[in-house]
Amino acid sequence: MKETFQTPGPVRLDVRVEAGSIEVEARATEATEVEVEPGNKLAEELLGEVRVELRGTDLVVEMPRKTGLRIRSPEFAVRVS
C-alpha cells in the first residue's frame, strides 16, 4: 500500500505499529510518501484495515490492534519519505 500527500511544510509523524519496522527519511520536499508492506500472513489479511491519513500537519499511520487470543502480532514494514 502506498499513499502520497502534498506537504509543503513540516509534518508531525504519528506511527503506531505493534510489530515490524519503521523507516523515516526526512528531507525538504513538497510531498510525503508512506509505504506499508505486510511482514507476515496475518498482516496480509489486515492490510486493508491500515489507516494512513494526513490531518492538517499530522501524518497518522495506524495498524490494526491485536484483539482476542492471537499468538502472533501482525508485522508491518512502514517507510515514510
Buried (B, 14 or more C-beta within 10 A) or exposed (E): EEBEEEBEEEBEBEBEBEBBEBEEEEEEEEEBBBBBBBBBEBBEEBBEEBEBEBEEEEBBBBBBEBEEEEEEBBBBBBBBE
